[in-house]
Amino acid sequence: MSKLWTDRLRALILIALGAFVAYKYLTGEYHRYISDEFAWLLPLASVLLIVQALSYNLIGRADEHDHHDHDHDHAHEAGWRLALPLMLIAFPFVIGVIVPSRSLGAGAVETRGLTLSRDSAILTAGNSRDAEIASTTADSNAAAGSLEERLAARLSGEAEPLELSDPLTSTAIDVRAALRRDVLDWSRAFANTNDLSQFYGQTANVLGFVYREAWMDWDEEFYVTRFVVTCCVADAIPLGLVVRAPDAAAYTVDTWVQVRGPFAEGMVDGETLPVIIAEEITLAEEPLQPYIPSGLNY
């Protein structure tokens, strides 16, 4: 193969690879590989690949074919040296096209193991939401109960509407904030306090996939699980919250579910931790961003 055609093939492969990277970025499929913090590298890489492709000599000289014929033995000898870079360039593109993109699931959890230790850096190095979660106390739980009673009375027409100056309004905000917390938020909150009882009665509303371990009662328990990513799937760490429900067996491993219910004291693989007593479990689609960003500096 002449150098001209080798350059043309290289350019074609680089353009295809650049288009492939751009496709992953535009469709959001990159979330299955890297965190948003590094997503800006993808359009940059796509542009650089295409620019590199256009830098090759794609037209050539009119006498190049004749020169190749006169020096056939030498070209044949150099063929492997020209083909090897082509194969190396094409390899990631071929793998990306042939192998379907899938997010990490229960199989990866079995390999890596769930992170439950309070000494884990991913749990002890929290973000700005951790202080809010850990500051929730039993008194605010009691206030939330009073608020729920007053809201029920309001709906029945037996009470005046809550004013913005009402001291219970802040508790209402806390309740809404709790419903926005994900598996990482709750896990960090548990790891950063010595008083787990403050979470009993608080309502969780979390999304994740089903995972089970041997010690669990599979008929009534499963983990609602998410992977936490700092850079990419290579550093992904699985976290999970135990869910208890009478129909837990109906949800198969790797099924995505939305779980809502209050926390109660429970045993998690020999350790006392809050578990979710499910009041509602609904099937869910895998989110476009299946991993939770850790918020840590890489």
Secondary structure as UniProt FT lines:
FT   HELIX           3..27
FT   HELIX           29..32
FT   HELIX           36..38
FT   TURN            39..40
FT   HELIX           41..54
FT   TURN            62..63
FT   HELIX           64..70
FT   HELIX           72..98
FT   HELIX           106..112
FT   TURN            118..119
FT   HELIX           121..124
FT   HELIX           128..134
FT   HELIX           138..155
FT   TURN            156..157
FT   TURN            164..165
FT   TURN            167..168
FT   HELIX           169..179
FT   HELIX           183..191
FT   HELIX           196..199
FT   STRAND          203..211
FT   TURN            214..215
FT   TURN            218..220
FT   STRAND          221..229
FT   HELIX           233..235
FT   STRAND          237..244
FT   TURN            246..247
FT   HELIX           248..250
FT   TURN            253..254
FT   STRAND          256..268
FT   TURN            269..270
FT   STRAND          271..277
FT   STRAND          280..283
FT   STRAND          291..293
//
